[in-house]
Amino acid sequence: MSLDKYSSIINIPYVKSNKKHMTLEERAAQFQPFSALTGYEDSLDETNRITENKKLVTQDIKKIINEKINILLNHKDEIIKICYFSKDQKKQGGQYKIIEGKLKKINGLEHTIILQDNTEIIMNNIYTINSPLLDSIFNDFN
């Protein structure tokens, strides 16, 4: 190889840059894979998320739930545990949730019960209501 091509610059002194050098992590990040399909992983996760179908509640169980709610209206200091169906906002079905709290009031127009933390539960979505008071009054039909 001939050095004649570089003869004009070969004797120029090296000037060190004032730029801060990258850390090893910063250098490695340049070569990490990237997702060409933004949102694809989220879409897969959403598709794979499992929901449940709402269970059928018989008229007998609905009657017992209503009786329990009527009793709780006179015992608002009672801590209750409610199992209810929560409809999924993105896909068919939903999931059953359990919440504990104290009854605040009933909204007859909306057919909801409202707990003291302002959680609203649609009465038709209630699967069970339990508390020590209710368990002492009712045999557990649920």
C-alpha positions as CSV (number, residue, x, y, z in Angstrom):
1,M,0.0,0.0,0.0
2,S,1.3,3.4,-0.9
3,L,1.5,6.1,1.7
4,D,1.7,8.8,-1.0
5,K,-2.1,9.3,-0.9
6,Y,-1.9,10.3,2.8
7,S,1.3,12.3,2.7
8,S,-0.6,15.6,3.1
9,I,-2.2,14.6,6.4
10,I,0.1,12.0,7.8
11,N,2.1,14.5,10.0
12,I,-0.9,16.5,11.3
13,P,-1.1,16.2,15.1
14,Y,-4.2,14.4,16.6
15,V,-6.7,16.7,18.2
16,K,-8.8,15.0,20.9
17,S,-12.5,15.8,20.8
18,N,-14.2,17.7,23.6
19,K,-17.3,15.5,23.4
20,K,-18.2,13.3,26.3
21,H,-17.7,9.6,25.5
22,M,-20.7,7.3,25.7
23,T,-21.0,4.8,28.5
24,L,-21.0,1.1,27.6
25,E,-24.8,1.0,28.3
26,E,-25.4,3.9,25.9
27,R,-23.3,2.3,23.2
28,A,-25.0,-1.1,23.6
29,A,-28.5,0.6,23.4
30,Q,-27.7,1.7,19.8
31,F,-27.7,-2.0,18.8
32,Q,-30.7,-3.2,20.7
33,P,-33.6,-4.5,18.6
34,F,-36.5,-2.2,18.1
35,S,-40.1,-3.0,17.5
36,A,-41.0,-2.2,13.9
37,L,-44.7,-2.8,14.6
38,T,-45.5,-0.3,17.4
39,G,-48.4,-1.6,19.5
40,Y,-48.2,-5.2,18.2
41,E,-47.1,-6.6,21.5
42,D,-50.0,-4.8,23.3
43,S,-52.4,-6.1,20.7
44,L,-51.2,-9.6,21.3
45,D,-51.5,-9.2,25.1
46,E,-55.0,-7.9,24.7
47,T,-56.0,-10.8,22.5
48,N,-54.6,-13.3,24.9
49,R,-56.3,-11.8,28.0
50,I,-59.0,-14.1,29.2
51,T,-62.5,-12.9,30.2
52,E,-65.3,-14.8,31.8
53,N,-69.0,-15.0,30.8
54,K,-71.5,-13.7,33.3
55,K,-73.1,-16.5,35.4
56,L,-76.8,-16.8,35.4
57,V,-78.4,-15.7,38.7
58,T,-81.7,-17.4,39.4
59,Q,-84.7,-15.5,40.7
60,D,-84.4,-17.2,44.1
61,I,-80.9,-15.9,44.5
62,K,-81.9,-12.4,43.3
63,K,-84.6,-12.4,45.9
64,I,-82.1,-13.3,48.6
65,I,-79.7,-10.6,47.5
66,N,-82.5,-8.0,47.6
67,E,-83.5,-9.2,51.1
68,K,-79.8,-8.8,52.2
69,I,-79.6,-5.3,50.7
70,N,-82.8,-4.3,52.6
71,I,-81.3,-5.6,55.9
72,L,-78.0,-3.7,55.2
73,L,-79.9,-0.4,54.7
74,N,-80.5,-0.5,58.5
75,H,-77.0,-1.6,59.3
76,K,-74.8,0.7,57.3
77,D,-71.9,0.2,59.7
78,E,-71.6,-3.4,58.7
79,I,-68.6,-4.4,56.6
80,I,-69.9,-6.4,53.6
81,K,-68.1,-8.4,51.0
82,I,-69.7,-8.3,47.5
83,C,-68.8,-10.5,44.6
84,Y,-70.0,-8.9,41.3
85,F,-69.5,-9.2,37.6
86,S,-67.5,-6.3,36.0
87,K,-68.1,-6.0,32.2
88,D,-64.9,-5.7,30.2
89,Q,-64.6,-2.4,28.3
90,K,-62.6,-3.8,25.4
91,K,-64.0,-7.3,24.7
92,Q,-66.9,-9.6,25.3
93,G,-67.3,-10.9,28.8
94,G,-65.7,-9.6,31.9
95,Q,-64.4,-10.7,35.3
96,Y,-65.8,-11.3,38.8
97,K,-64.4,-9.0,41.4
98,I,-64.7,-9.0,45.2
99,I,-64.9,-5.8,47.1
100,E,-65.2,-5.1,50.8
101,G,-66.8,-2.0,52.3
102,K,-69.7,-0.4,53.9
103,L,-73.1,0.4,52.3
104,K,-73.6,4.1,51.7
105,K,-76.9,4.2,49.8
106,I,-79.0,2.6,47.1
107,N,-79.7,4.4,43.8
108,G,-83.1,3.1,42.8
109,L,-83.2,4.9,39.5
110,E,-79.9,3.5,38.4
111,H,-80.4,0.2,40.2
112,T,-77.0,0.4,41.8
113,I,-75.7,0.2,45.3
114,I,-73.1,2.7,46.4
115,L,-70.4,1.9,49.0
116,Q,-68.9,4.5,51.3
117,D,-65.9,4.8,49.1
118,N,-68.3,5.8,46.3
119,T,-67.9,2.5,44.4
120,E,-71.1,1.9,42.4
121,I,-72.2,-1.6,41.6
122,I,-75.1,-2.5,39.3
123,M,-77.5,-4.7,41.3
124,N,-78.0,-7.1,38.5
125,N,-74.3,-7.8,38.4
126,I,-74.1,-8.8,42.1
127,Y,-73.5,-12.5,42.5
128,T,-73.1,-12.7,46.3
129,I,-73.3,-10.4,49.4
130,N,-71.9,-11.6,52.7
131,S,-71.2,-10.3,56.1
132,P,-71.1,-11.7,59.6
133,L,-74.6,-10.2,60.2
134,L,-76.1,-11.6,57.0
135,D,-74.4,-15.0,57.6
136,S,-76.1,-15.2,61.0
137,I,-79.5,-14.4,59.5
138,F,-79.3,-16.4,56.3
139,N,-78.2,-19.9,55.6
140,D,-75.5,-19.5,52.9
141,F,-77.4,-20.1,49.7
142,N,-74.6,-18.7,47.6
